[in-house]
Amino acid sequence: MRFACILLAAAVVSITACGGSDPSPSATPASTATPASTATAPPPAAATPASPGSAANAFIGSIAVDARSGAVYLGTGMGMFRVDRRGAPPERVVGQLSTPSGAGSVSSNLLLRATRPGELLASGHPEGGTLPENLGLIRSTDGGATWSPVAQVGEADFHLLALSGKRVVGVKADESDVLVSDDGGTSFEPRTPPAAPVDLAVDPRDAKRMIVSTEQGVFTSSDDGRSWRPRDAPAGARLAWSVKGPLYAADRTGQVSVSTDGGQSWSPRGKIGMTPNALTAAGENLFASVANGEVWFSGDGGKTWRRYAKLR
């Protein structure tokens, strides 16, 4: 299935663009923290300025933060964008992929995740050329300028991806099994959660621990997804597990909660002010995408939020 316009309640993460007005979001007092690493940007070889109005109101379905440069990459239905620092204009990145099944451009409708510093993992669809409809898993080591196939090109369309070391955990479009790979995404084994995941996260320090958010509630597993326990957290929440340890959840009201025991218990932290479409943790920083093509940022573990970038 090609990524299409998605409502948050739809139980799968999709990368697309949805129209709408541009009201000023309501938020708690702004944090003054800004990621220190964003001072260094990756080479702009693959980036081009966004055309005026071309990305207005884009739905941002995924956020990836490069640990080396601090650059923030956005997967949207209007294309892949890079933001070098808070307040900087997003720049569109159009990459090239060559596979045994064909070659062409990729940019729109990518589900993005940052792996090692300077490296991106993605799934999605092509923009042109002779590439198959579903790109499986693809990898870039140059900020999205060029991509190489990892696995399942022409077969898989992942709508959820989470990483922990070499482990890749994903959920395909219109499927409910959680697929677990310990070889970087080359091969997978299925795990069956209690319900179809809306979002998922894996402990960066212990890959056997994972959590899924579903329409029936939130469930955790400490044994590699072989068994699950219900937890007291809002259904349909967006999830992010920080390498620093805390696990974050943002519900549909924008309420952010934190867990320090792997999801067993939760404490309210702050409010984004709008319904989040995606939530990403980068060290001690949190990034959330909301309506109207906006990304909001917290440098204090979700207590306060301020706008980081806006697609125009």
Residue pairs with C-beta under 8 A, 6 or more apart in sequence:
1 157
1 173
1 174
2 109
2 125
2 133
2 157
3 14
3 15
3 16
3 61
3 77
3 109
3 111
3 124
3 125
3 157
3 159
4 14
4 16
5 14
5 16
5 17
5 18
5 59
5 77
6 12
6 13
6 14
6 16
6 18
6 59
6 61
8 236
8 252
8 275
8 277
9 215
9 236
9 252
11 196
11 197
11 198
11 214
11 215
11 236
12 159
12 160
12 171
12 173
12 174
12 196
12 197
12 198
13 61
13 62
13 111
13 159
13 160
13 198
13 199
13 278
14 61
14 159
14 173
15 59
15 61
15 62
15 75
15 76
15 77
15 108
15 109
15 110
15 111
15 124
16 59
16 61
16 76
16 77
16 109
17 55
17 57
17 58
17 59
17 76
17 77
17 78
18 57
18 58
18 59
18 77
19 57
20 57
20 291
20 292
21 57
21 292
22 56
22 57
22 292
23 292
25 273
25 274
25 290
25 291
25 292
25 294
25 296
25 307
26 273
26 274
27 271
27 272
27 273
27 274
27 296
27 304
27 305
27 306
27 307
28 270
28 271
28 273
28 303
28 304
28 305
29 304
30 304
30 305
30 306
31 297
31 298
31 299
31 300
31 303
31 304
31 305
31 306
32 299
33 285
33 298
33 299
33 300
34 85
34 86
34 297
34 299
35 65
35 70
35 86
35 282
35 283
35 285
35 297
35 299
36 70
37 67
37 68
37 69
37 70
38 69
38 70
38 71
38 72
38 84
38 85
38 86
39 70
39 85
40 68
40 69
40 70
41 69
41 70
41 71
41 84
41 85
42 66
42 68
42 69
42 71
42 82
42 84
42 118
42 142
42 143
43 142
43 143
44 91
45 142
45 143
45 145
46 93
46 94
46 95
46 142
46 143
46 144
46 145
46 146
47 82
47 91
47 92
47 93
47 143
48 91
48 92
48 93
48 94
49 89
49 91
49 92
50 79
50 81
50 89
50 90
50 91
50 92
50 311
50 312
52 312
53 312
54 78
54 92
55 76
55 78
55 79
55 81
55 90
55 92
55 293
55 311
55 312
56 293
56 311
56 312
57 291
57 292
57 293
57 311
58 76
58 77
58 78
58 293
58 311
59 76
59 77
59 277
59 293
60 74
60 75
60 76
60 277
60 278
60 289
60 293
60 294
60 295
60 311
61 75
61 76
61 77
61 111
61 277
61 278
61 289
62 74
62 75
62 110
62 111
62 112
62 113
62 278
62 280
63 72
63 73
63 74
63 75
63 112
63 278
63 279
63 280
63 287
63 288
63 289
63 295
64 72
64 73
64 75
64 112
64 113
64 114
64 120
64 280
65 71
65 72
65 73
65 114
65 280
65 282
65 285
65 287
66 72
66 73
66 114
66 117
66 118
66 120
66 143
67 114
67 116
67 117
67 282
67 283
68 117
68 118
69 84
69 118
70 84
70 85
71 82
71 83
71 84
71 143
72 82
72 83
72 287
72 295
72 308
72 309
73 80
73 81
73 82
73 83
73 93
73 112
73 114
73 120
73 143
73 144
74 80
74 81
74 82
74 83
74 90
74 112
74 289
74 295
74 309
74 311
75 109
75 110
75 111
75 112
75 122
75 124
76 108
76 293
76 311
77 108
77 109
78 108
78 311
79 92
79 93
79 94
79 107
79 108
80 92
80 93
80 94
80 95
80 106
80 107
80 108
80 110
80 112
80 144
81 90
81 91
81 92
81 93
81 311
82 90
82 91
82 93
82 143
82 144
83 89
83 90
83 91
83 295
83 308
83 309
84 91
86 297
86 306
86 308
86 309
87 308
87 309
88 309
89 312
90 309
90 310
90 311
90 312
92 107
93 107
93 143
93 144
93 145
94 105
94 106
94 107
94 127
95 105
95 106
95 107
95 140
95 144
95 145
95 146
95 147
96 103
96 104
96 105
96 106
96 145
96 146
96 147
97 103
97 104
97 105
97 106
97 126
97 131
97 135
97 138
97 146
97 147
97 148
97 149
98 148
99 131
99 132
99 149
99 153
100 149
100 153
101 130
101 131
101 132
101 153
101 154
102 129
102 130
102 131
102 132
103 129
103 130
103 131
104 126
104 127
104 128
104 129
104 130
104 131
105 126
105 127
105 128
105 129
106 122
106 124
106 125
106 126
106 127
106 131
106 135
106 138
106 147
107 127
107 144
108 124
108 125
108 127
109 124
109 125
110 122
110 123
110 124
111 122
111 123
111 124
111 158
111 159
111 160
111 161
112 120
112 121
112 122
113 120
113 121
113 122
113 161
113 162
113 163
114 120
114 121
114 163
114 282
115 121
115 139
115 163
118 141
118 142
118 143
119 139
119 140
119 141
120 139
120 140
120 141
120 143
120 144
121 137
121 138
121 139
121 150
121 161
121 163
121 168
121 185
122 135
122 137
122 138
122 139
122 140
122 147
123 135
123 136
123 137
123 138
123 156
123 157
123 158
123 159
123 161
123 170
124 135
124 157
125 133
125 134
125 135
125 157
126 132
126 133
126 135
132 153
132 154
133 154
134 152
134 153
134 154
134 155
134 156
134 157
135 149
135 153
135 154
135 157
136 149
136 150
136 151
136 152
136 153
136 154
136 155
136 156
136 158
137 149
137 150
137 151
137 152
137 156
137 158
137 168
137 170
137 185
138 147
138 148
138 149
138 150
138 153
139 147
139 148
139 149
139 150
140 146
140 147
140 148
150 184
150 185
150 186
151 185
151 186
151 187
156 172
157 172
157 173
158 170
158 171
158 172
158 173
159 171
159 172
159 173
160 170
160 171
160 197
160 199
160 200
161 168
161 169
161 170
162 168
162 169
162 170
162 200
162 201
162 202
162 210
162 241
163 169
163 202
163 204
164 202
164 203
164 204
164 205
164 206
164 207
165 204
165 207
166 182
166 183
166 184
167 180
167 181
167 182
167 202
167 207
168 180
168 181
168 184
168 185
168 188
169 178
169 179
169 180
169 181
169 200
169 202
169 210
169 225
170 178
170 179
170 181
170 185
170 188
171 177
171 178
171 179
171 196
171 197
171 200
172 179
175 196
176 192
176 193
176 195
176 196
176 197
177 190
177 191
177 192
177 193
178 190
178 191
178 192
178 193
178 197
178 200
178 210
178 212
178 225
179 188
179 189
179 190
179 191
180 188
180 189
180 190
180 191
180 224
180 225
181 187
181 188
181 189
182 207
191 221
191 224
191 225
191 226
193 212
193 214
193 219
193 221
193 225
193 228
194 214
194 216
194 219
194 228
194 230
195 212
195 214
195 215
195 216
195 217
195 219
196 214
196 215
197 212
197 213
197 214
198 212
198 213
198 214
198 215
198 235
198 236
198 237
199 212
199 213
199 237
199 238
199 239
199 279
200 210
200 211
200 212
200 213
200 239
201 210
201 211
201 239
201 240
201 241
201 247
202 209
202 210
202 211
202 241
203 209
203 210
203 241
203 247
203 262
204 241
204 242
204 243
205 243
205 245
207 224
208 221
208 222
208 223
208 224
209 220
209 221
209 222
209 262
210 220
210 221
210 224
210 225
211 218
211 219
211 220
211 221
211 231
211 239
211 241
211 247
211 262
211 263
212 218
212 219
212 228
213 233
213 235
213 236
213 237
213 238
213 239
213 249
214 235
214 236
215 235
215 236
216 235
217 230
217 231
217 233
217 235
218 230
218 231
218 232
218 233
218 234
218 235
218 237
218 249
218 263
219 228
219 229
219 230
219 231
220 228
220 229
220 231
220 262
220 263
220 264
221 227
221 228
221 229
222 262
231 263
231 264
231 266
232 265
232 266
233 249
233 257
233 259
233 263
233 266
234 249
234 251
234 252
234 255
236 251
236 252
237 249
237 250
237 251
237 252
237 257
238 249
238 250
238 251
238 276
238 277
238 278
238 279
238 288
239 247
239 248
239 249
239 279
240 247
240 248
240 250
240 279
240 280
240 281
240 286
241 247
241 248
241 281
242 248
242 281
242 282
242 283
242 284
243 281
243 283
244 281
244 283
244 284
245 260
246 258
246 259
246 260
246 281
246 301
247 258
247 259
247 260
247 262
247 263
248 256
248 257
248 258
248 259
248 269
248 279
248 281
248 286
248 301
248 302
249 256
249 257
249 258
249 259
249 266
249 279
250 256
250 257
250 272
250 276
250 279
250 288
250 302
251 257
252 275
253 271
253 275
254 271
254 272
254 273
254 274
254 275
254 276
254 290
255 268
255 271
256 268
256 269
256 270
256 271
256 272
256 286
256 298
256 302
257 266
257 267
257 268
257 269
258 266
258 267
258 269
258 301
258 302
259 265
259 266
259 267
269 301
269 302
269 303
270 298
270 302
270 303
270 304
270 305
271 305
272 288
272 290
272 296
272 305
273 290
273 296
273 305
274 290
274 291
274 294
274 296
275 290
275 291
276 288
276 289
276 290
277 288
277 289
277 290
277 291
278 288
278 289
279 286
279 287
279 288
280 286
280 287
280 288
281 287
284 299
284 300
284 301
285 297
285 298
285 299
286 297
286 298
286 301
286 302
287 295
287 296
287 297
287 308
288 295
288 296
288 297
288 298
288 305
289 295
289 296
290 296
292 310
293 310
293 311
293 312
294 307
294 309
294 310
294 311
295 307
295 308
295 309
295 310
296 305
296 306
296 307
296 308
297 305
297 306
297 307
297 308
298 304
298 305
298 306
